[in-house]
Amino acid sequence: MVQVTRSSEHAQNAARLWQEHRHAPFPADLRGAELAGTDMVLLDADIAGCVVTWLNNGGTLAPKRSRILQRCIEDLARVIPEITEPAGIQYYQRLRQLALLVSATLPGTT
């Protein structure tokens, strides 16, 4: 019997969500958009960079990337309520799930 730890469960869920996210088209109405002072393309790219790094590094992030991820989570809390199109909401909610899964495994976060 294989024991699944909370950490490996997070990694599996994050890897699944990442694959789903990679195949999702970027919402056309958010290309070049800025919501709540946040560039939506840059937000996507920052989170993607943190997630890929975390996946490639066996579930670890350097402190600088951890801070970037935390800032992105804060940004998502501000921008998601301002998104009006269902595809954009779904896209950024999935990014939020990814960011929270990764963040939950990092030291000093809950």
N, C-alpha and C positions, 0 to 999 in steps of 0.2 A: 504494500500500500504506500502510495506517495503522499507525503505530508506537504501541504501547501501552506506556506507561511503568509502572513499578512503582506509582507514585502513582495514576495513573488506573485501574490494575487494582484497587487497594485501594478506590478510590471506587466503581467499578462493583460490586464484591463487597459493599461496605457498603450501597449503595443497594438491591441485590437482597435482601440479608438484612433490611434495614429494612422493605421492602415486605412481606416474608414475616412479619416480627414484628408489624407493624401489624395484620395480619389474624388473628393468633393470639389466641385468648381467654386472658385472664389466668387462671392456675390457681386454681380456686375454693378449694382447700384452703390456699392461701398468702395469700389476702386477709385482711389484718389480722394475719398471722403475723409473728413475729420469730424469726429463726434466728441463732445465734451473735452475738446482740446487734444484729442488723441488721433493720430494718423492710423486708420484702420489697417492698411497694408503693413505698416511697420509693426503694429501690435501683433498681427498674425505671424510675421517673420520672427519677431523676438520670442514668442512662445514656441514656435516651431524649432528654433535654434536650441532653446533650453530642453525641449522634449527629446529631440534627436541626440543631443549631448548626453542627457540622462540615460537614454536607452543604450547608447554606445559605450557608456562608462559604467555599466553594471549598476545603475541606480544611484549614482553620485553626481553632484554638481559642485563646481568651485564656488566659493563664497560670492564672487562677483555675479555669476549666473544665477545663484539663488536669490540675490537682491533684485536682479532684473525680473525674475519670475514673480517675485512677490509684488513688484511694482505693476506688472502686467495683470495680476489678479485684481489689484485695486482698480486699474484702468477698466477691466472688464465689468466690474460692478457699476461703474459710471456709464459705460457705453451701451451695454446690452439693453437697458430700458429705453434708449433712444433709437434703437433699430426698429424700423417699421415693417420691413418685408420678412415674411416667414422664412425664406431661405437664409437670409442674413442672421436672423435670430438663431436658427438651428446651427448654422456654421459657427457662430461665436459661442453658443452654449456648449458645443462639443469642445471647442478650444478651452473653455473654462473648466470643463470636466477634466481634460488632460492636465491643465495647469494645477488643478487641485489634487489630482492623483499623484503627480510628481511632488508637489509641495508637501504632501502628507508624509512622504518618506524621508524628508530632509531633516537634519538635526535642528532643533530649536523651533520647529513648527508643529502645529497640532492639527 
